[in-house]
Amino acid sequence: MEKKPQRVFGGTMREQSENHDLLSYTPGAYSPDGGFRTIAVRVKGGNYAVSNRLGCYAR
């Protein structure tokens, strides 16, 4: 019996893992004061799906 690919968020797991980019950012004026920093990701043009966390604590 042939296994069917598992669908994840509108695509197969293989399609999802082959079609992604990972971005990172380091602020210029970093201050480890324990405050919460929000993260906003914006993409111009195209039909893109973006997922990111809401923010992080400066430690």
N, C-alpha and C positions, 0 to 999 in steps of 0.2 A: 504494500500500500504506500503510495507516494504522499509525503507530507506537504501540506499547503503552507506557504509563507505566512507568518503571523502578521496581521495588519496592525499598525501603530500610528495613530493620528493621521489617517488618510494615506499612509504608505507602508510598505513592508519595512521590517527592521533593517534590512540591508540598504534599502533606498534612504532611510533616515540617517544611517551612519555614513553613507557615502556623500551626502549632500548637506554638509554643515561646515561652519567656520567657528573658530574659537577666538574671542577677542579678550584682550587684557588691557588694563590701564593702571598707571601709577601716577598719583597726583604730584604736582611740582612742589606744593607747599604742604607737606604731610605733617600732621600734628596728632600724636597718639594720645588724645585726651579722653578716649572712651565714648565719644559722641557717635551718634548714628549718622551715617552718610547715605543719602539716597542715590540710586543708580537709575539713570534714564538712558535708554537706547533708542535712537531714531535712525531709520533707513530711508534714503531718498529713492524714489522710483521703484519700478518692478513690483512683483507680487511676492513679498517675503513674509515669512512667519518668524517672529522674534520672541524668544523666551529668555527672561533674565530674572534674577532675584530682585527684591525691592531695594536692598541696600546692604550695608555692613557696618560693623562697629570698628572705629579706629582704635586699634590696640598697639 
